[in-house]
Structures are given as structure tokens and as C-alpha cells.
């Protein structure tokens, strides 16, 4: 078996080929065949035409190819019946597969396409696996999607992540307000029971004027409760006041075991903490990027790669100044430590591993055994991660 013979660009017609009206061709010779089927010639007949009901006769062919002196019928040869002239023709395309099963060319083409698709998928999987291996805690927004290379030029720290700079204040000093409402920090140091209840109002009064007094009272009680809890959790600790940047999470931050002001604290778990602290919240600066280590994976790691690290250095006047550094692979690991929830004081704490040990305390505005809640900001509270 093979492909239909090509006669000067048109396929050789064979017995049982169909016509355009649905009739079947009948060969008149018995000694000339192709792939077991007899050759058709001009003058051969067809079965009755399904259109007009009359048997057809092949009336044209390829004059340059003959069998027994008669031109062969080919693809497009005219068939005469009672149908309009030229509407009934032989169908025998050149190069048509006449063997059993599917055309090997089609099979090979599909196999080739499948192989290309498999190679493409394998390459995509390889790139995805490489991306998974190369995810980082933080990188510059100048590096596009899929690129986690370290930079080599000076750029602002805002290219990497939201930053916050804190100053450790004495525990006796009241916390100060920031641009973002943080009730637990700014509430007056009153016991919840010391806050006077609003005057009882009738249902008609509340319907007409609203229930704002009760809502304000509940908010004040919640703030006082949060402040009381924060004072308990941060007893003997230095409160961390946001002095620059943007708050990473909402609530009260404090540090216990810090040395005197003037000593410098570097960001990150395990760093010696004193007067100053810098924090960085990882996130996507370019929409759609999948280059960052997600929070679930980060919680399971002891070290994570980052394309930026920060150190504190003294300037010419001896004042502490934070410096950021690009960190290429091999020099990019930062320790990952998770704050643990302390049910006794209803706060999250973390204690450094090196001596002298320092404990960082975070008290959300409201806390329970399961999840930290909102502090009054439109943005929800986020459990601290690592830096």
C-alpha cells in the first residue's frame, strides 16, 4: 500500500472512487491495477447518480497517460449524466494515502507536534522548578517577572519593600500617635471599667439619632482593654515608636532586654537590639510576579535568600545610619524566625538566640488564641514574619 499516483498534478482515478454527486466509479479493465484496485479510464461508467438517477460515463481524462490506448481518468475528470454539465466529477486527489490505517505522514506530523509540545512543557516545568528554587524574600522592583538577580547600582530602599524605622522609648513614656490609627498604642491608660457608660437612650432616640454613643463607648472599652493588655505584655520593655516609614503591622511593638539608647540595632532575628530598629515587610512590587517566597513556605525555613540586606553604620558624627546592600547568590541568606503566641500575656514574642538575649513583643489591638485582628486601620493586622 502507498500513495495515489500523481499524473501531471492530478491523482490516478481507481475503481470505487466516488464522484462529486456521490456515485461510485466502475472499471472496465482487469489487467491494470494500483494497490489492488483497477485503473479507471475515459469511457468507464459509474453507479446511478444519487442526484439525477442516471448512470454516469467518464468523458474526460489525462491524454498523456493511457492504458490499452485509452486515456486514464484522473482527479477532476468529468462525468456525464443528467446533472448540469461539470457538476459531476471524479474525486481522486494526488498523493492520497490508500493503505490500511492512517496516513503515515499524518501520524508522523502528529507525533512531531506531540514531541514539540512535550519538550515545551518540559522546558516550562524546568523553568518553574528553577523559579521555585530561586524564590527570594525581597528583591528590587527593577528586576522584572522571573528575574531575581542582585543589583549592581545604587537605588532607593523603596524599590525593595515597605520599610519602617522604630525608636526604642522608655517603658514609662506614653506611646505617641502615628498617621495610622493604632488604638492599642494611643488609648488612655484607663481600666475598661473606669470608662463611663453612655446614658441609656430610648428606642425612639436611637432610631432618630443613631447609636453612636454606644459605638464610641464600645470602641473606647476595646481600646482600653487592648492598651491594658499591651501594658501587661510590655512590662519592663521599651516601646518601639515608629519614627519613619510605614507601619508593617498594627498594634504595640516593644523590645525587652535592650541596652541603652545610642547602641545600634540591625534588622533581623538574632541581631542585637538597642535604640533603633528597622523592619522590612516582603511583598510584590510588580503585579503578577511569582518570585517571592510565600508566607507558608517561609514559615518552614530556617534561612531564606534575599537580594538586599541592611546594616547600621556610624556616620562622621557618630550617628547611626542604615545602609542597604545588594546581595548576590552565595551571600544572600538571612535567618528566618517566627514569633510565637504567648497566651499568658496575649501577645506574640520572639527571643534572639545569641547573648545577650533580646525579646521583641508584638501586641495586636485585639488578640485571641487563633488570629490577630484589626486595630482600627482599614488594613488588617498581619502576623509578623521574618527579616
Secondary structure, DSSP 4 states (H G I P E B T S, - for coil): --B--EETTEEBPBTT-BBTTS-BEE---SS-EETTEEBPBTT-EEEEPTTT-SEEEE---EEEEEETTEEEPBTT-BEESSSPTTS-BB---TT-B-SSSS-HHHHHHHHHHHHHHHHHHHHHHHHHHHHHHT-BS---TTS-TT--PPP-S---GGGT-EEEEEEEEPTTSPP---SS--HHHHS-S--GGGSPPPPP--HHHHHHH-SHHHHHHHHHHHHHHHHHHHHHHTTTSEEEEEEEE--SS-SEEEEES---TTS---SSTT---SSEEEEEE---SSTT---BPPHHHHTT-SEEE-SEEEEEEE-TTS-EEEEEEE--TTS-EEE----EEETTTTEEEEE-SSSSP-EEEEE-SSB-SS-B---SSSSPP------
